[in-house]
Amino acid sequence: MSDTQREAMEYDVVIVGAGPAGLSAAIRLKQLDADCNVVVLEKGSEVGAHILSGAVLDPVGLDALIPDWKDRGAPLNVPVREDNFYMLGEAGKLRIPNFPMPPLMNNHGNYIVSMGNVCRWMAEQAEEMGVEIFPGMSCSELVFGENGEVKGVVAGEFGKNADGTHGDSYEPGMELHGKYVFLSEGVRGSLSKQVIEKYGLSDGHEPQKFGLGMKEIWEIDPDKHREGTVTHTMGWPLGGNAGGGSFIYHLENNQVYVGFVVHLNYKNPHLFPYMEFQRFKHHPMVADLLRGGKRVAYGARAISEGGYQSMPKMVAPGVALLGCSVGMVNVPRIKGNHNAMLSGKAAAEAAIAAIAAGRSGDELAEYETEVRNGEIGRDLKKVRNVKPMWSKYGLTASLMLGGLDMWTNTLGFSLFGTVGHGKTDAEATEEASQHAPIDYPRPDGTLSFDRLTNVAFSFTNHEESQPAHLQLQNPDVPVSTNLPRYAGPSARYCPAGVYEFVEEEGRDTRFVINFQNCVHCKTCDIKDPAQNITWTTPQGGDGPNYPNM
């Protein structure tokens, strides 16, 4: 903690992040004890600003938290009516029938939603119950107590100069203290990362694995729109270069969510995930759907993919990790919001019981027990081998082995035990000399777009006079190491064009960080082979401002 003097406010529970996990925790705390003093701190300019619309939501989390959500007007308006799965080739497709798939893959009863709007609605429910929600309040530091426990966070620090000194308009922010602190920052949250490292929470667990999810919202020709249709694909264009696939969800108002996921354990540093996404849209099936339409938004986010065996210990003195701060995505289902909600509910129940017993600042072991042994654990344990099998054996073999394993797990056993992941995604990157460069076609400006043009559709904004929130441990490494050994992969793995190697005649190559383009996906923090880049929280409200749709 810095030497800056700050005022402090006291709460029962301090929650960092107004996503589905944090808001579920806030709501459940108030359901159990109306007098519980709860604050939620959100770095986006408003609740939902950093959540690009588009997901298929299993309502099991909402059912458990707010059983009458339909009567309360929750924005779950488009039930899934059709579920398609295709294996793509460059010019064709093969439909995989639904009947051989395990029951857990069925989307019947799920809804195509804007998670931004779901979270806005949840925030309204929480505020009606007396929860204080402060958007535009980045949490820049943890506050520790006398015994090494987490007792709070620093929020609302503004006005630093680019060099880190205090500017004329500097505001030191406040310390918000709680009997317990919940970190629901999403994937690779900066405070969660510190807690995991400080308390050794990953010790004894498999490394976390990640994917990069990129998404565009399109308005398409009404004649092509099929509200309630869900389509997933695998295969082309990635082939054997990387794991991953796509999703296309038809929601209301002639809109579709078009998304593409690239697993970040790819070996070839020449791979360009963003351009793989753009190339995907030129497949005849996708191009026919989108032609005549228009893209209205773009964004990207890392996805936790390690599953059950990669979840770190979730509690340390005074603090609990919720949702994607732990990694609760069911990879084959491409769903994690339901588990995030259930984790918030479980953390709240553990905290209320602890506070009622006169406890504070200790470990909420009951929360961890519920996550691992309860509904979340049962959901994730069934699919725990799908991702590592894909990584080890490739797409075709993993479809068969992973499908078999999901079926047997549905019956209560596994023929394979628990398969490990091994390397981190950064360690999986091989040197450029071992791989051929990949030639990508230029975007046509109609179906495919260059990165900077698309970033404009994320409505991202960062105050350029502030310190860069993307920090290099060693400023020489990008040019001295990553460029000659890995062909400068940061210039490709970033889906927002933040990093570039500038070559000018008569001058040494320079590494430039255009942090104002950052859409907060955190891929650089994950995939950089030297682990030289650290993503930190910019000042409050900065970043994407995804549309309310």
VOSEMAR-795427 format. One record per residue (C-alpha): residue in three letters; x, y, z. Coordinates in steps of 0.1 Angstrom, whole numbers, padded with zeros to 4 digits, always signed. Layout:
% residues N
ALAXYZ
...
//
This chain:
% residues 549
MET+0000+0000+0000
SER+0012+0035-0008
ASP+0019+0063+0017
THR-0010+0084+0004
GLN-0034+0094+0032
ARG-0070+0085+0024
GLU-0103+0086+0042
ALA-0119+0053+0050
MET-0155+0040+0049
GLU-0166+0008+0067
TYR-0189-0018+0053
ASP-0198-0054+0062
VAL-0190-0066+0027
VAL-0171-0048-0001
ILE-0176-0062-0036
VAL-0153-0054-0065
GLY-0171-0058-0098
ALA-0207-0054-0108
GLY-0209-0085-0130
PRO-0233-0114-0125
ALA-0212-0128-0096
GLY-0208-0096-0077
LEU-0244-0085-0081
SER-0257-0119-0071
ALA-0236-0117-0039
ALA-0250-0083-0031
ILE-0286-0093-0037
ARG-0282-0125-0016
LEU-0265-0106+0013
LYS-0295-0083+0015
GLN-0320-0111+0012
LEU-0304-0128+0042
ASP-0299-0096+0063
ALA-0316-0064+0052
ASP-0293-0045+0076
CYS-0261-0059+0060
ASN-0240-0029+0048
VAL-0229-0037+0012
VAL-0211-0017-0014
VAL-0204-0028-0050
LEU-0176-0010-0069
GLU-0176-0011-0107
LYS-0148+0002-0129
GLY-0170+0007-0160
SER-0187+0041-0165
GLU-0220+0023-0157
VAL-0231-0012-0148
GLY-0228-0033-0180
ALA-0204-0009-0198
HIS-0176-0035-0199
ILE-0199-0064-0208
LEU-0204-0068-0245
SER-0239-0081-0251
GLY-0244-0117-0262
ALA-0247-0150-0243
VAL-0268-0180-0240
LEU-0278-0180-0203
ASP-0288-0211-0183
PRO-0313-0195-0159
VAL-0304-0219-0130
GLY-0285-0192-0112
LEU-0314-0167-0115
ASP-0338-0194-0105
ALA-0319-0199-0072
LEU-0314-0162-0065
ILE-0346-0145-0077
PRO-0372-0173-0083
ASP-0398-0147-0096
TRP-0374-0131-0121
LYS-0400-0133-0148
ASP-0426-0114-0129
ARG-0399-0088-0120
GLY-0392-0081-0157
ALA-0357-0097-0161
PRO-0346-0092-0197
LEU-0346-0128-0207
ASN-0368-0124-0237
VAL-0355-0149-0263
PRO-0357-0186-0254
VAL-0335-0209-0275
ARG-0357-0225-0302
GLU-0332-0241-0324
ASP-0297-0256-0317
ASN-0272-0262-0345
PHE-0237-0276-0345
TYR-0215-0276-0376
MET-0180-0288-0385
LEU-0167-0263-0411
GLY-0144-0268-0441
GLU-0132-0238-0462
ALA-0162-0239-0485
GLY-0186-0263-0469
LYS-0201-0275-0437
LEU-0212-0308-0420
ARG-0241-0307-0395
ILE-0235-0328-0364
PRO-0268-0341-0352
ASN-0279-0333-0317
PHE-0289-0368-0306
PRO-0254-0382-0299
MET-0245-0353-0277
PRO-0247-0356-0239
PRO-0278-0341-0223
LEU-0258-0313-0207
MET-0251-0299-0242
ASN-0289-0293-0248
ASN-0298-0256-0248
HIS-0335-0262-0242
GLY-0347-0239-0215
ASN-0319-0214-0220
TYR-0322-0179-0232
ILE-0302-0157-0256
VAL-0295-0125-0236
SER-0276-0093-0234
MET-0256-0099-0202
GLY-0250-0062-0200
ASN-0288-0056-0198
VAL-0291-0086-0174
CYS-0266-0070-0151
ARG-0282-0036-0154
TRP-0315-0052-0143
MET-0297-0070-0114
ALA-0282-0037-0103
GLU-0317-0022-0101
GLN-0329-0051-0079
ALA-0298-0047-0056
GLU-0303-0009-0053
GLU-0339-0014-0044
MET-0328-0036-0015
GLY-0303-0009-0003
VAL-0271-0020-0019
GLU-0247+0009-0027
ILE-0234+0007-0063
PHE-0206+0030-0074
PRO-0198+0029-0111
GLY-0167+0045-0125
MET-0147+0034-0094
SER-0117+0014-0103
CYS-0101-0004-0074
SER-0063+0002-0077
GLU-0050-0014-0045
LEU-0057-0039-0018
VAL-0057-0028+0018
PHE-0043-0052+0043
GLY-0049-0055+0080
GLU-0025-0060+0109
ASN-0025-0098+0106
GLY-0020-0099+0068
GLU-0057-0102+0060
VAL-0074-0084+0031
LYS-0095-0057+0048
GLY-0104-0035+0019
VAL-0096-0018-0014
VAL-0086+0016-0026
ALA-0112+0030-0051
GLY-0116+0062-0070
GLU-0080+0074-0074
PHE-0079+0099-0103
GLY-0056+0125-0118
LYS-0022+0109-0120
ASN+0002+0122-0147
ALA+0016+0099-0173
ASP+0048+0094-0152
GLY+0028+0084-0121
THR+0032+0117-0103
HIS+0001+0135-0089
GLY-0014+0160-0113
ASP-0032+0192-0105
SER-0065+0174-0103
TYR-0053+0145-0083
GLU-0078+0127-0061
PRO-0064+0101-0037
GLY-0096+0080-0036
MET-0109+0063-0006
GLU-0103+0031+0013
LEU-0134+0009+0016
HIS-0130-0016+0044
GLY-0151-0047+0049
LYS-0154-0076+0073
TYR-0150-0095+0040
VAL-0140-0085+0005
PHE-0154-0102-0025
LEU-0134-0100-0058
SER-0156-0105-0088
GLU-0135-0088-0113
GLY-0139-0113-0141
VAL-0111-0132-0159
ARG-0075-0123-0148
GLY-0086-0095-0125
SER-0056-0074-0113
LEU-0065-0076-0076
SER-0074-0113-0079
LYS-0041-0120-0095
GLN-0023-0104-0066
VAL-0043-0124-0040
ILE-0037-0157-0058
GLU+0001-0149-0059
LYS+0003-0135-0023
TYR-0014-0164-0007
GLY-0003-0192-0030
LEU-0039-0201-0040
SER-0029-0219-0072
ASP-0005-0242-0054
GLY-0015-0278-0059
HIS-0039-0270-0088
GLU-0035-0272-0126
PRO-0025-0239-0143
GLN-0055-0218-0155
LYS-0061-0220-0192
PHE-0077-0193-0213
GLY-0093-0185-0246
LEU-0097-0152-0264
GLY-0133-0145-0273
MET-0141-0118-0299
LYS-0176-0107-0307
GLU-0195-0085-0330
ILE-0231-0075-0329
TRP-0248-0073-0363
GLU-0281-0061-0376
ILE-0290-0083-0405
ASP-0316-0086-0432
PRO-0350-0095-0415
ASP-0356-0123-0441
LYS-0324-0140-0428
HIS-0332-0135-0391
ARG-0343-0166-0371
GLU-0350-0154-0335
GLY-0339-0180-0309
THR-0315-0198-0332
VAL-0282-0209-0317
THR-0253-0221-0340
HIS-0219-0233-0329
THR-0191-0243-0353
MET-0156-0258-0351
GLY-0129-0265-0377
TRP-0122-0239-0404
PRO-0104-0215-0404
LEU-0084-0226-0374
GLY-0078-0262-0385
GLY-0047-0276-0367
ASN-0032-0242-0359
ALA-0053-0236-0327
GLY-0083-0249-0308
GLY-0115-0229-0308
GLY-0147-0222-0326
SER-0176-0199-0332
PHE-0210-0190-0320
ILE-0239-0172-0338
TYR-0269-0163-0317
HIS-0301-0148-0332
LEU-0317-0125-0306
GLU-0345-0100-0311
ASN-0347-0069-0333
ASN-0330-0086-0363
GLN-0297-0087-0344
VAL-0272-0115-0342
TYR-0242-0120-0320
VAL-0213-0133-0340
GLY-0184-0146-0319
PHE-0152-0164-0323
VAL-0130-0181-0297
VAL-0093-0190-0300
HIS-0077-0211-0273
LEU-0046-0193-0261
ASN-0024-0224-0258
TYR-0016-0222-0295
LYS+0020-0229-0304
ASN+0026-0208-0336
PRO+0034-0172-0326
HIS+0025-0162-0362
LEU-0011-0169-0355
PHE-0033-0138-0356
PRO-0065-0146-0336
TYR-0083-0114-0347
MET-0077-0121-0384
GLU-0089-0157-0379
PHE-0122-0142-0367
GLN-0124-0119-0397
ARG-0116-0147-0421
PHE-0143-0169-0405
LYS-0170-0144-0415
HIS-0161-0151-0452
HIS-0172-0187-0449
PRO-0202-0191-0473
MET-0226-0200-0444
VAL-0217-0169-0424
ALA-0212-0145-0453
ASP-0246-0153-0466
LEU-0261-0145-0432
LEU-0243-0112-0428
ARG-0243-0098-0463
GLY-0266-0068-0465
GLY-0264-0063-0428
LYS-0242-0040-0407
ARG-0219-0044-0377
VAL-0230-0022-0347
ALA-0205-0032-0320
TYR-0173-0051-0313
GLY-0154-0063-0283
ALA-0131-0089-0269
ARG-0125-0107-0236
ALA-0104-0135-0223
ILE-0123-0166-0212
SER-0112-0189-0184
GLU-0111-0224-0198
GLY-0091-0245-0173
GLY-0122-0258-0156
TYR-0126-0279-0124
GLN-0089-0288-0120
SER-0077-0253-0126
MET-0098-0235-0100
PRO-0074-0221-0074
LYS-0082-0220-0037
MET-0110-0194-0036
VAL-0105-0180-0001
ALA-0078-0163+0018
PRO-0080-0142+0051
GLY-0107-0116+0046
VAL-0112-0122+0009
ALA-0131-0146-0015
LEU-0128-0149-0052
LEU-0161-0152-0072
GLY-0171-0163-0107
CYS-0145-0159-0134
SER-0120-0146-0109
VAL-0118-0183-0101
GLY-0127-0197-0135
MET-0161-0213-0136
VAL-0168-0216-0173
ASN-0182-0248-0186
VAL-0161-0250-0218
PRO-0181-0273-0241
ARG-0213-0254-0232
ILE-0196-0220-0235
LYS-0214-0209-0204
GLY-0202-0195-0171
ASN-0227-0168-0161
HIS-0250-0193-0143
ASN-0220-0205-0122
ALA-0209-0169-0115
MET-0244-0162-0101
LEU-0243-0194-0080
SER-0209-0185-0067
GLY-0221-0150-0056
LYS-0250-0166-0038
ALA-0227-0191-0020
ALA-0202-0165-0010
ALA-0230-0143+0005
GLU-0244-0172+0025
ALA-0210-0180+0039
ALA-0203-0144+0048
ILE-0237-0138+0065
ALA-0232-0169+0086
ALA-0197-0158+0096
ILE-0207-0123+0105
ALA-0236-0136+0126
ALA-0211-0157+0144
GLY-0190-0127+0152
ARG-0162-0135+0127
SER-0144-0112+0103
GLY-0112-0112+0083
ASP-0108-0149+0083
GLU-0112-0175+0055
LEU-0148-0184+0043
ALA-0140-0221+0040
GLU-0177-0228+0038
TYR-0179-0209+0005
GLU-0152-0230-0011
THR-0167-0262+0001
GLU-0201-0253-0014
VAL-0185-0244-0048
ARG-0164-0275-0051
ASN-0190-0300-0038
GLY-0223-0282-0048
GLU-0240-0274-0080
ILE-0210-0255-0096
GLY-0186-0284-0089
ARG-0210-0310-0103
ASP-0215-0289-0135
LEU-0177-0284-0140
LYS-0165-0319-0130
LYS-0186-0336-0157
VAL-0167-0316-0184
ARG-0133-0313-0168
ASN-0114-0334-0194
VAL-0128-0318-0226
LYS-0103-0289-0228
PRO-0071-0309-0219
MET-0081-0337-0243
TRP-0085-0311-0271
SER-0051-0297-0263
LYS-0034-0331-0262
TYR-0051-0350-0290
GLY-0065-0324-0314
LEU-0100-0317-0325
THR-0112-0349-0340
ALA-0100-0373-0313
SER-0111-0350-0286
LEU-0147-0349-0300
MET-0149-0386-0296
LEU-0130-0390-0264
GLY-0145-0358-0248
GLY-0180-0368-0259
LEU-0175-0403-0244
ASP-0161-0388-0212
MET-0191-0364-0208
TRP-0215-0393-0213
THR-0198-0415-0187
ASN-0196-0385-0163
THR-0233-0380-0168
LEU-0236-0416-0155
GLY-0214-0408-0125
PHE-0179-0421-0136
SER-0150-0413-0159
LEU-0127-0437-0177
PHE-0099-0411-0178
GLY-0099-0398-0142
THR-0088-0361-0143
VAL-0066-0351-0172
GLY-0040-0324-0165
HIS-0033-0293-0186
GLY+0005-0291-0181
LYS+0019-0259-0195
THR+0005-0224-0191
ASP-0007-0207-0223
ALA+0024-0184-0223
GLU+0047-0215-0220
ALA+0029-0232-0249
THR+0042-0205-0273
GLU+0070-0219-0295
GLU+0097-0199-0313
ALA+0089-0184-0346
SER+0117-0204-0364
GLN+0097-0236-0357
HIS+0066-0224-0376
ALA+0057-0209-0410
PRO+0042-0175-0411
ILE+0005-0173-0420
ASP-0008-0152-0448
TYR-0041-0135-0440
PRO-0063-0119-0466
ARG-0069-0081-0462
PRO-0103-0072-0446
ASP-0128-0061-0473
GLY-0145-0034-0452
THR-0179-0051-0457
LEU-0178-0084-0439
SER-0143-0081-0423
PHE-0126-0051-0408
ASP-0092-0040-0396
ARG-0086-0038-0359
LEU-0086-0001-0354
THR-0118+0003-0373
ASN-0135-0023-0352
VAL-0121-0008-0319
ALA-0141+0023-0327
PHE-0172+0001-0324
SER-0162-0008-0288
PHE-0166+0029-0279
THR-0134+0026-0259
ASN-0120+0057-0242
HIS-0089+0062-0220
GLU-0076+0095-0207
GLU-0043+0096-0225
SER-0026+0118-0198
GLN-0029+0090-0172
PRO-0002+0064-0167
ALA-0004+0034-0191
HIS-0023+0006-0174
LEU-0003-0019-0194
GLN+0031-0022-0177
LEU+0063-0038-0188
GLN+0085-0054-0162
ASN+0114-0050-0185
PRO+0110-0025-0213
ASP+0138-0041-0233
VAL+0123-0076-0236
PRO+0098-0069-0264
VAL+0126-0059-0289
SER+0155-0078-0275
THR+0137-0111-0269
ASN+0102-0114-0281
LEU+0108-0099-0316
PRO+0138-0121-0326
ARG+0126-0153-0309
TYR+0088-0151-0313
ALA+0084-0126-0342
GLY+0068-0100-0318
PRO+0036-0119-0311
SER+0020-0090-0291
ALA+0015-0073-0325
ARG-0009-0102-0333
TYR-0024-0116-0302
CYS-0039-0083-0291
PRO-0074-0079-0307
ALA-0073-0041-0304
GLY-0039-0032-0320
VAL-0025-0019-0287
TYR+0011-0032-0294
GLU+0033-0024-0324
PHE+0069-0026-0334
VAL+0079+0006-0352
GLU+0108+0005-0376
GLU+0121+0038-0389
GLU+0151+0043-0412
GLY+0182+0051-0392
ARG+0166+0042-0358
ASP+0164+0011-0337
THR+0131-0007-0336
ARG+0108+0007-0310
PHE+0080-0010-0291
VAL+0049+0012-0288
ILE+0020+0006-0264
ASN-0012+0024-0276
PHE-0030+0018-0244
GLN-0059+0041-0254
ASN-0071+0013-0277
CYS-0073-0014-0250
VAL-0106-0032-0247
HIS-0096-0048-0214
CYS-0094-0084-0228
LYS-0062-0091-0208
THR-0048-0114-0235
CYS-0014-0097-0232
ASP-0012-0105-0195
ILE-0019-0142-0203
LYS-0001-0150-0236
ASP+0031-0129-0236
PRO+0058-0156-0237
ALA+0081-0137-0214
GLN+0053-0129-0190
ASN+0066-0093-0192
ILE+0033-0075-0195
THR+0010-0068-0165
TRP-0025-0055-0170
THR-0035-0031-0143
THR-0068-0012-0137
PRO-0070+0022-0154
GLN-0087+0051-0137
GLY-0125+0047-0132
GLY-0148+0047-0162
ASP-0121+0043-0188
GLY-0122+0014-0212
PRO-0150+0001-0234
ASN-0185+0016-0233
TYR-0205-0012-0249
PRO-0240-0001-0262
ASN-0271-0008-0242
MET-0288-0032-0266
//
